[in-house]
Amino acid sequence: GLGGGSSDAGAVLRLMRAALHVDLDDEMLEAVAASLGADGAACLWGRPVLAEGRGEQLTPSPRLPTIEAVLVNPGVGVSTPAVYRALDESQAFGEVVPPPVPEAFESVEELAAWLGMMRNDLQGPAVALAPEIGDVVETLAGEPETLFARMSGSGATCFAICASDIEADALAARVDALRPDWWTVRCRLGGPWPDA
């Protein structure tokens, strides 16, 4: 649910094009990446984008603030094909018209509020297959430091967005203490780490 494999594939595609001098423009390379998986095109360039359709319709992301976050995985695996099958069987997916996107999110609170208007259609089917994912989202959402919590991709990793680094540190430490059997990682998205 974090795009690691797709990001690796994107790096290999870019490297192969450069090293082998393959005559593929960016659009053709995106099509190849998209054929590898729903997040293939989005992970090709390693920069924030908005993805629609099956993940192949990309537009540049608005300017984002630095995002202090916590990633949590309950230690269960979920099969991406099984999650998509469950979504198809539920027939819960419909047309999506996203709300207007600003040119820039001026604060992480503004970003969290906008994300709250979105949904991850895969979360329900993934939770049905692995209820532990629902436990993680519920735990993260119930903590005072969390501005927004959701499952990432098709699971099982979930994330919480916090207002500050202090709050994210506190959340990660508390979740790790409460549930040492969960994989918990504190991270920063969208900005450089300060010099140590």
MIRO-522027 format. One record per residue: x, y, z of N, C-alpha, C in turn. Coordinates in Angstrom, 3 decimals. Each point is the difference from the previous one (the first is absolute). Layout:
BEGIN
ATOM        nX        nY        nZ       caX       caY       caZ        cX        cY        cZ
ATOM         X         Y         Z         X         Y         Z         X         Y         Z
...
//
This chain:
BEGIN
ATOM        nX        nY        nZ       caX       caY       caZ        cX        cY        cZ
ATOM     0.801    -1.207     0.000    -0.801     1.207     0.000     0.838     1.263     0.000
ATOM     1.299    -0.103    -0.223     0.848     1.193     0.005     0.675     0.253    -1.342
ATOM    -0.246    -0.820    -0.997     0.572     0.227    -1.327     1.473    -0.328    -0.117
ATOM     0.542    -0.774     0.925     1.425    -0.321    -0.050     0.397    -0.750    -1.251
ATOM    -0.729    -1.039    -0.324     0.310    -0.776    -1.202    -0.180     0.820    -1.261
ATOM    -1.047     0.810    -0.037    -0.243     0.838    -1.183     1.052     1.093    -0.128
ATOM     0.456     0.531     1.136     1.071     1.007    -0.045     1.299    -0.624    -0.503
ATOM     0.290    -1.213     0.463     1.183    -0.705    -0.500    -0.108    -0.235    -1.505
ATOM    -1.185    -0.417    -0.450    -0.204    -0.247    -1.427     0.182     1.287    -0.799
ATOM    -0.509     1.116     0.522     0.162     1.284    -0.673     1.458     0.389    -0.128
ATOM     0.768    -0.214     1.074     1.431     0.315    -0.045     0.709    -0.853    -1.035
ATOM    -0.358    -1.280    -0.074     0.614    -0.898    -0.988    -0.354     0.447    -1.415
ATOM    -1.255     0.368    -0.227    -0.405     0.458    -1.338     0.772     1.254    -0.410
ATOM     0.118     0.969     0.910     0.750     1.229    -0.315     1.466    -0.314    -0.267
ATOM     0.570    -0.883     0.821     1.403    -0.381    -0.147     0.237    -0.731    -1.318
ATOM    -0.885    -0.941    -0.326     0.145    -0.748    -1.260    -0.094     0.933    -1.202
ATOM    -0.938     0.934     0.035    -0.136     0.931    -1.119     1.284     0.796    -0.188
ATOM     0.564     0.471     1.106     1.221     0.807    -0.087     1.212    -0.849    -0.384
ATOM     0.168    -1.151     0.651     1.199    -0.816    -0.219     0.008    -0.672    -1.364
ATOM    -1.176    -0.404    -0.462    -0.089    -0.710    -1.271    -0.375     0.912    -1.167
ATOM    -0.188     1.289     0.318    -0.371     0.998    -1.019    -1.229    -0.435    -0.794
ATOM    -0.999    -0.494     0.749    -1.254    -0.437    -0.606    -0.794     1.238    -0.399
ATOM    -0.552    -0.026    -1.216    -0.741     1.150    -0.516    -1.456    -0.057     0.473
ATOM    -0.207     0.374     1.277    -1.341     0.079     0.579    -0.153     1.379     0.614
ATOM    -1.018     0.752    -0.451    -0.241     1.289     0.637    -0.698    -0.230     1.341
ATOM    -0.160     1.063     0.774    -0.581    -0.126     1.340    -1.391    -0.626    -0.028
ATOM    -0.809     0.365    -0.979    -1.364    -0.527    -0.097     0.015    -1.510    -0.226
ATOM     0.891    -0.458    -0.871     0.095    -1.443    -0.258     0.527    -0.740     1.231
ATOM     0.953     0.606     0.686     0.544    -0.621     1.206    -1.080    -0.091     1.080
ATOM    -0.837     1.030     0.129    -1.116    -0.046     0.951    -0.962    -1.126    -0.343
ATOM    -0.257    -0.224    -1.294    -0.902    -1.086    -0.414     0.576    -1.355     0.403
ATOM     1.306    -0.176    -0.174     0.635    -1.255     0.421    -0.139    -0.157     1.509
ATOM     0.299     1.066     0.753    -0.110    -0.060     1.457    -1.433    -0.297     0.431
ATOM    -0.976     0.622    -0.646    -1.407    -0.224     0.343    -0.411    -1.444    -0.260
ATOM     0.617    -0.636    -0.989    -0.349    -1.397    -0.307     0.466    -0.958     1.091
ATOM     0.914     0.456     0.858     0.528    -0.853     1.067    -0.887    -0.018     1.237
ATOM    -0.868     1.006     0.142    -0.883     0.057     1.167    -0.660     1.350     0.095
ATOM    -1.034     0.084     0.822    -0.790     1.226     0.089     0.818     1.194     0.456
ATOM     1.019    -0.218     0.829     0.806     1.124     0.473     1.317     0.138    -0.765
ATOM     0.161    -0.770    -1.073     1.248     0.018    -0.762     0.340     1.359    -0.574
ATOM    -0.959     0.635    -0.647     0.263     1.312    -0.607     0.256     1.051     1.071
ATOM    -0.747    -0.041     1.076     0.173     0.993     1.071     1.361    -0.139     0.682
ATOM     0.525    -1.202     0.071     1.283    -0.232     0.673     1.195     0.161    -0.942
ATOM    -0.238     0.197    -1.275     1.087     0.066    -0.978     0.948     1.156     0.259
ATOM    -0.524     1.178     0.312     0.834     1.199     0.076     0.421     0.363     1.405
ATOM    -0.575    -0.614     1.008     0.400     0.273     1.371    -0.349     1.400     0.476
ATOM    -1.134     0.511    -0.437    -0.456     1.317     0.462    -1.519    -0.068     0.195
ATOM    -0.544     0.880     0.824    -1.443    -0.053     0.264    -0.833     0.302    -1.246
ATOM    -1.012    -0.822    -0.218    -0.943     0.194    -1.106    -1.395    -0.364     0.496
ATOM    -0.997     0.470    -0.723    -1.372    -0.456     0.220    -0.267    -1.041    -1.075
ATOM    -0.501    -1.158     0.406    -0.259    -1.089    -0.938    -1.495    -0.275    -0.053
ATOM    -0.499    -0.180    -1.214    -1.407    -0.334    -0.201    -0.074    -1.190    -0.945
ATOM    -1.231    -0.449    -0.269    -0.185    -1.176    -0.839     0.496    -1.223     0.743
ATOM     0.798    -0.822    -0.663     0.631    -1.151     0.643     1.346     0.382     0.588
ATOM     0.297     1.309    -0.005     1.289     0.479     0.459     0.857     0.515    -1.135
ATOM    -0.528    -0.079    -1.209     0.778     0.385    -1.181    -0.211     1.458    -0.418
ATOM    -1.017     0.658     0.537    -0.272     1.403    -0.331     0.632     0.879     1.071
ATOM     1.150     0.567    -0.323     0.782     0.742     0.980    -0.033     1.490    -0.271
ATOM    -0.114     0.766     1.082     0.160     1.445    -0.075     0.922     0.402     1.149
ATOM     0.762     1.075    -0.179     0.901     0.415     1.076    -0.782     0.303     1.281
ATOM     0.608    -0.329     1.100    -0.597     0.283     1.307     0.084     1.495     0.274
ATOM    -0.957     0.518     0.762     0.174     1.366     0.486     1.240     0.048     0.894
ATOM     0.502     1.193     0.252     1.127     0.145     0.915    -0.447    -0.490     1.369
ATOM     0.839    -0.828     0.610    -0.340    -0.617     1.281     0.878     0.542     1.112
ATOM    -0.550     0.088     1.206     0.839     0.337     1.149     0.804    -1.235     0.403
ATOM     0.958     0.177     0.860     0.671    -1.157     0.587    -1.027    -0.761     0.825
ATOM    -0.028    -1.308    -0.155    -1.008    -0.826     0.659     0.690    -0.897     1.023
ATOM    -0.316     0.222     1.264     0.510    -0.846     1.083    -0.974    -1.164     0.139
ATOM     0.519    -1.223    -0.108    -0.896    -1.156    -0.061     0.541    -1.176     0.796
ATOM    -0.900    -0.937     0.241     0.334    -1.267     0.643    -0.589    -1.101    -0.873
ATOM     0.816    -0.988    -0.330    -0.444    -1.166    -0.755    -0.120    -1.173     0.957
ATOM    -1.075    -0.775    -0.149    -0.218    -1.153     0.878    -0.531    -1.161    -0.833
ATOM     0.615    -1.165     0.197    -0.473    -1.223    -0.647    -0.260    -1.019     1.103
ATOM    -1.174    -0.643    -0.013    -0.340    -0.935     1.077     0.710    -1.347    -0.103
ATOM     0.862    -0.163    -0.985     0.725    -1.263    -0.134    -0.781    -1.077    -0.710
ATOM    -0.965     0.417    -0.787    -0.765    -0.953    -0.806     0.181     0.360    -1.472
ATOM    -0.060    -0.985    -0.828     0.074     0.247    -1.431    -1.384    -0.084    -0.609
ATOM    -0.234     0.828    -0.990    -1.232    -0.111    -0.778     0.394    -0.051    -1.473
ATOM    -0.641    -0.858    -0.714     0.264    -0.155    -1.421    -0.702     1.124    -0.766
ATOM     0.783     0.767    -0.753    -0.600     1.086    -0.790    -1.073    -0.532    -0.954
ATOM     0.265    -1.101    -0.749    -1.079    -0.523    -0.851    -1.255    -0.385     0.788
ATOM     0.178    -0.556     1.207    -1.165    -0.376     0.816    -0.778     1.237     0.437
ATOM     0.711     1.091     0.326    -0.678     1.238     0.402    -0.806     0.547    -1.178
ATOM     0.598     0.022    -1.185    -0.730     0.488    -1.179    -1.187    -0.900    -0.334
ATOM     0.166    -1.326     0.139    -1.139    -0.904    -0.231    -1.130     0.301     0.973
ATOM     0.352     0.208     1.270    -1.024     0.314     1.005    -0.695     1.319    -0.326
ATOM     0.761     0.979    -0.486    -0.617     1.269    -0.407    -0.960    -0.234    -1.161
ATOM     0.446    -0.755    -1.007    -0.874    -0.300    -1.149    -1.271    -0.714     0.449
ATOM     0.139    -0.968     0.902    -1.162    -0.748     0.482    -0.961     0.877     0.794
ATOM     0.532     1.000     0.689    -0.856     0.883     0.796    -0.783     0.975    -0.873
ATOM     0.490     0.246    -1.204    -0.595     0.958    -0.930    -0.181     1.368     0.654
ATOM     0.913     0.333     0.918    -0.097     1.258     0.741     0.729     1.139    -0.691
ATOM     0.726    -0.300    -1.046     0.776     1.042    -0.663    -0.856     0.677    -1.057
ATOM    -0.004     1.311     0.006    -0.777     0.744    -0.980     0.834     1.108    -0.588
ATOM    -0.638     0.815    -0.803     0.688     1.147    -0.581     0.428     0.943     1.105
ATOM     1.144     0.577    -0.185     0.544     0.895     1.016     0.265     1.353    -0.638
ATOM    -0.558     1.020     0.590     0.303     1.365    -0.420     0.695     0.654     1.184
ATOM     1.319     0.152    -0.093     0.710     0.563     1.155    -0.374     1.454     0.226
ATOM     0.072     0.431     1.252    -0.265     1.406     0.267     1.099     0.851    -0.616
ATOM    -0.243     1.279    -0.159     1.031     0.862    -0.574     1.306    -0.103     0.784
ATOM     1.089     0.034    -0.746     1.323    -0.105     0.611     0.650     1.386    -0.038
ATOM     0.439     0.500     1.143     0.673     1.308    -0.016     1.362    -0.111    -0.680
ATOM     0.561     1.127    -0.396     1.332    -0.011    -0.596     1.052    -0.378     1.028
ATOM    -0.272     0.294     1.258     0.936    -0.311     1.076    -0.773    -0.208     1.287
ATOM     0.498    -0.895     0.826    -0.526    -0.166     1.349     0.924     0.798     0.905
ATOM    -0.541     1.015     0.646     0.818     0.900     0.811     0.392    -0.599     1.343
ATOM    -0.734    -1.012     0.446     0.310    -0.616     1.289    -0.357    -1.480    -0.060
ATOM     0.572    -0.746     0.922    -0.323    -1.417     0.071    -1.441    -0.192     0.456
ATOM    -0.523     0.932     0.794    -1.406    -0.083     0.418    -0.932     0.141    -1.203
ATOM     0.347     0.908    -0.917    -0.800     0.165    -1.216     0.051    -1.267    -0.852
ATOM     1.183    -0.589    -0.121     0.145    -1.248    -0.752    -0.825    -1.113     0.637
ATOM     0.075    -0.140     1.322    -0.752    -1.043     0.694    -1.509     0.176    -0.194
ATOM    -0.474     1.244     0.035    -1.431     0.253    -0.213    -0.409    -0.395    -1.417
ATOM     0.848     0.314    -0.987    -0.312    -0.365    -1.385     0.010    -1.515    -0.161
ATOM     0.996    -0.672     0.585     0.048    -1.465    -0.076    -1.226    -0.629     0.648
ATOM    -0.543     0.664     1.014    -1.199    -0.506     0.651    -1.210    -0.056    -0.924
ATOM     0.050     0.738    -1.103    -1.090    -0.050    -0.984     0.211    -1.124    -1.016
ATOM     1.165    -0.637     0.038     0.326    -1.091    -0.913    -0.315    -1.329     0.683
ATOM     0.137    -1.070    -0.763    -0.161    -1.321     0.592     0.965    -0.968    -0.682
ATOM     0.281    -1.079     0.677     0.767    -1.099    -0.587    -0.977    -1.150    -0.131
ATOM    -0.469    -0.242    -1.215    -0.999    -1.044    -0.224     0.512    -1.393     0.346
ATOM     1.311    -0.154     0.115     0.559    -1.316     0.313     0.022    -0.282     1.502
ATOM    -0.184     1.031     0.822     0.113    -0.192     1.448    -1.060    -0.966     0.526
ATOM    -1.241     0.166    -0.373    -1.065    -0.897     0.476     0.254    -1.451    -0.366
ATOM     0.265    -0.301    -1.288     0.297    -1.389    -0.359     1.240    -0.546     0.710
ATOM     1.046     0.832     0.173     1.214    -0.466     0.681    -0.294    -0.311     1.469
ATOM    -0.796     0.844     0.648    -0.359    -0.233     1.402    -0.847    -1.269     0.122
ATOM    -0.863    -0.251    -0.977    -0.797    -1.231     0.030     0.894    -1.237    -0.086
ATOM     1.091     0.101    -0.761     0.934    -1.116    -0.131     0.967    -0.095     1.182
ATOM     0.363     1.138     0.572     0.951     0.039     1.115    -0.484     1.045     1.010
ATOM    -0.867    -0.394     0.924    -0.574     0.955     0.956     1.036     0.781     0.814
ATOM     1.210    -0.525     0.099     1.055     0.699     0.736     0.275     1.380    -0.592
ATOM    -0.204     0.153    -1.305     0.193     1.302    -0.650    -0.976     1.017     0.595
ATOM    -1.228    -0.405     0.197    -0.993     0.872     0.615     0.404     0.391     1.414
ATOM     0.621    -0.936     0.734     0.475     0.309     1.348     1.056     1.105    -0.041
ATOM     0.901    -0.070    -0.984     1.054     1.015    -0.116    -0.610     1.360    -0.314
ATOM    -0.877     0.063    -1.010    -0.609     1.277    -0.379    -0.774     0.585     1.179
ATOM    -0.763    -0.847     0.700    -0.779     0.467     1.149     0.917     0.513     1.113
ATOM     1.078    -0.711     0.259     0.952     0.435     1.024     0.607     1.342    -0.363
ATOM     0.493     0.122    -1.239     0.627     1.252    -0.424    -1.000     1.153     0.034
ATOM    -1.195    -0.231    -0.516    -1.008     1.066    -0.058    -0.418     0.468     1.390
ATOM     0.102    -0.881     0.990    -0.431     0.348     1.347     1.037     0.735     0.832
ATOM     1.187     0.196    -0.528     1.055     0.655     0.769    -0.035     1.512    -0.207
ATOM     0.278     0.778     1.035    -0.141     1.461    -0.091     0.963     0.663    -0.989
ATOM     1.116    -0.625    -0.297     0.963     0.601    -0.931    -0.395    -0.165    -1.459
ATOM    -0.926    -0.889    -0.291    -0.345    -0.338    -1.381    -0.972     1.010    -0.598
ATOM     0.424     0.598    -1.114    -0.897     0.864    -0.775    -0.817    -0.827    -0.982
ATOM     0.606    -1.074    -0.502    -0.644    -0.818    -1.033     0.654    -1.376     0.014
ATOM    -0.800    -1.069    -0.098     0.524    -1.363    -0.057    -0.746    -0.790    -1.061
ATOM     0.752    -0.874    -0.657    -0.609    -0.827    -1.042     0.962    -1.134    -0.342
ATOM    -0.525    -0.985    -0.709     0.830    -1.064    -0.548     0.665     0.514    -1.268
ATOM     1.221    -0.427    -0.236     0.724     0.369    -1.205    -0.231    -1.044    -1.083
ATOM    -0.332     0.442    -1.193    -0.152    -0.900    -1.145    -0.965    -1.124     0.275
ATOM     0.453    -1.240    -0.259    -0.842    -1.171     0.229     0.340    -0.685     1.319
ATOM     0.791     0.668     0.844     0.307    -0.510     1.330     1.260    -0.861     0.010
ATOM     0.416    -0.370     1.127    -0.617     0.135     1.301     0.547     1.191     0.791
ATOM     0.972     0.729    -0.554     0.560     1.126     0.726    -1.002     1.154     0.037
ATOM    -0.064     0.654     1.167    -0.881     1.149     0.207     0.867     1.189     0.391
ATOM    -0.574     1.194    -0.059     0.772     1.191     0.337    -0.843     0.971     0.799
ATOM     0.710     0.823     0.765    -0.615     1.114     0.707     0.805     1.241    -0.339
ATOM    -0.706     1.081    -0.284     0.635     1.299    -0.234    -0.164     0.818     1.273
ATOM     1.106     0.621     0.429     0.003     0.792     1.232     0.361     1.444    -0.324
ATOM    -0.315     0.901     0.903     0.230     1.427    -0.223     1.461     0.397     0.146
ATOM     0.779    -0.750     0.786     1.386     0.389     0.233     0.868    -1.225     0.227
ATOM     1.312     0.217    -0.048     0.922    -1.095     0.243    -0.108    -0.514     1.433
ATOM    -0.238     0.884     0.944    -0.138    -0.407     1.404    -1.204    -0.920     0.166
ATOM    -1.100     0.364    -0.639    -1.204    -0.840     0.091     0.196    -1.343    -0.690
ATOM     0.656    -0.014    -1.152     0.251    -1.267    -0.690     0.930    -0.889     0.820
ATOM     1.036     0.592     0.613     0.899    -0.776     0.860    -0.773    -0.624     1.157
ATOM    -0.862     0.802     0.635    -0.778    -0.491     1.138    -0.951    -1.116    -0.425
ATOM    -0.652     0.182    -1.133    -0.929    -1.020    -0.490     0.736    -1.302    -0.295
ATOM     1.117     0.086    -0.704     0.754    -1.209    -0.335     0.454    -0.731     1.258
ATOM     0.500     0.749     0.977     0.463    -0.624     1.246    -1.148    -0.681     0.734
ATOM    -1.158     0.660     0.061    -1.149    -0.574     0.709    -0.512    -1.254    -0.693
ATOM    -0.150     0.051    -1.334    -0.493    -1.171    -0.730     0.979    -1.158     0.154
ATOM     1.296     0.298    -0.087     1.010    -1.047     0.148    -0.067    -0.627     1.387
ATOM    -0.240     0.817     1.035    -0.106    -0.526     1.364    -1.282    -0.809     0.197
ATOM    -1.101     0.495    -0.589    -1.283    -0.693     0.135    -0.030    -1.308    -0.776
ATOM     0.582     0.021    -1.196    -0.051    -1.164    -0.889     1.387    -0.309    -0.553
ATOM     0.884    -0.573     0.806     1.345    -0.309    -0.488     0.006    -1.048    -1.113
ATOM    -1.119    -0.708    -0.161    -0.096    -0.991    -1.076    -0.300     0.657    -1.353
ATOM    -0.344     1.282    -0.019    -0.208     0.729    -1.248     1.305     0.645    -0.425
ATOM     0.201     0.104    -1.289     1.140     0.724    -0.559    -0.389     1.479    -0.023
ATOM     0.743     0.825     0.717    -0.314     1.425     0.100     1.228     0.808    -0.372
ATOM    -0.158     0.930    -0.937     1.110     0.826    -0.463    -0.440     1.445    -0.087
ATOM     0.788     0.858     0.556    -0.213     1.446    -0.081     0.666     0.492    -1.283
ATOM    -0.668     0.837    -0.782     0.595     0.485    -1.251    -0.409     1.425    -0.294
ATOM     0.685     0.580    -0.931    -0.323     1.342    -0.480    -0.155    -0.103    -1.512
ATOM    -1.058     0.585    -0.508    -0.286    -0.025    -1.432     0.010     1.425    -0.536
ATOM     0.602     0.208    -1.127    -0.124     1.272    -0.689     0.973     1.085     0.394
ATOM     0.946    -0.253     0.856     0.945     1.049     0.366     1.294    -0.584     0.500
ATOM     1.059     0.778    -0.008     1.288    -0.513     0.474     0.018    -0.149     1.519
ATOM     0.709    -0.983     0.465     0.219    -0.124     1.439     0.940     1.104     0.424
ATOM    -0.211     0.593     1.169     0.930     1.025     0.457     1.371    -0.616     0.273
ATOM     1.036     0.818    -0.095     1.338    -0.484     0.294     0.070    -0.428     1.464
ATOM     0.651    -1.121     0.211     0.108    -0.508     1.385     1.163     0.637     0.721
//
